[in-house]
Amino acid sequence: MCGIVGVLNLKDHPPVDEAVLRQMLGMIRHRGPDEFGLYRDAQVGLGSARLSIIDLSGGQQPMTNEDETLWIVFNGEIFNYIELRPDLEARGHRLATNCDTEIILHLYEDYGPDCLRFLNGQFAIAIWDARNRSLFLARDRLGIRPLFYTIHEDRLIFGSEVKSLLAYPGVAAELDPVAVDQIFTFWSTLSPRTAFRDINDVPPGHYLLADEGWITVRPSGSSISRRRLRGGRKGRIWKSWRVC
């Protein structure tokens, strides 16, 4: 079990405060006590609390690709990563580790969100693409690994547990009355709703993509067409909205 956190500036803001990222990680340190890692640039901050299981010496996160245009934090396990490695090497990728995290990173480099169709495992993934300034969040088909997010003051804030989001200044633990009604009716909230107002989860088998002022949530295996999204044509968009 590992933990991930992150903050994306959706509009022009100062860079993400390192102290805030550390505070968010501190709330989930029980998920990954072996080591902590951070990545920050002008628009995004990513954090990882790692429980070392695969490639103990070489699997540090956040992890990047060969030219440092992609950065990933990852919680979970990819069961077929060994089978996926030879194809990536044949495509010219230079793999620097023996861990499953790097396999996801290079699959995303080649296939974008469609990389999820290759993965057999349980996972919560966050990938920052510096080439087009986009953030990709994804969750496994059964929702084994949790991944929560909220929008606060034009920032997308995410983490493996709600308490990591609540560590961000100004994010409040306010009960959602609809969620309470769901709990008494179904014994649980219905995804993407959580018990807290304005805090959602990425539904099982879905991914979230934040780019070009849009936030889009779609089922895994459904690729994005920006023309379709902006033109209002029918597609497999579960939810999308303009943020700037």
Secondary structure, 3 states (H helix, E strand, C coil): CCEEEEEEECCCCCCCCHHHHHHHHHCCHHHCCCEEEEEECCCEEEEEEECCCCCCCCCCCCEECCCCCEEEEEEEEECCHHHHHHHHHHCCCCCCCCCHHHHHHHHHHHHHHHHHHHCCEEEEEEEEECCCCEEEEEECCCCCCCCEEEECCCEEEEECCHHHHHCCCCCCCCECHHHHHHHHHHCCCCCCECCECCEEECCCCEEEEEECCEEEEEECCCCCCHHHHHHCCCCCCCEEEECC
